[in-house]
Amino acid sequence: MVDIALGLGSLVLLVPVNSLILSLAKRDPQLAMGVPAVSMFINASIMLGYGFWLKPCATNEKLFIGGLLLAIFSSMVVKLNKLLKNK
């Protein structure tokens, strides 16, 4: 269970970065078309860096990767809620 929490810890990085990307797109509507590509690239680099950095600390790698996947899913849910509330 600690490994899942270790993977979910990446939400600390993902949620503020996604909020920053969405606020930049809201400020300049011309950037809105690039939000999916930029968001995917930045989220992937955060997750890969976080995963490679903390993989040696995890005792069960499958649970750690499951925590990372839950963090990605949770981040997407938060991002979609912010997008839907803005309209």
Number of C-alpha atoms within 10 A of each C-alpha: 9 13 22 21 16 20 26 20 15 20 18 11 14 22 19 12 16 22 15 11 19 19 11 14 16 14 10 9 9 10 14 14 10 11 16 10 10 14 16 12 12 15 19 14 12 15 21 12 12 17 19 10 10 13 17 10 12 17 11 14 16 12 18 24 19 16 22 25 16 18 23 21 13 16 21 15 12 14 16 12 11 14 13 8 7 9 5
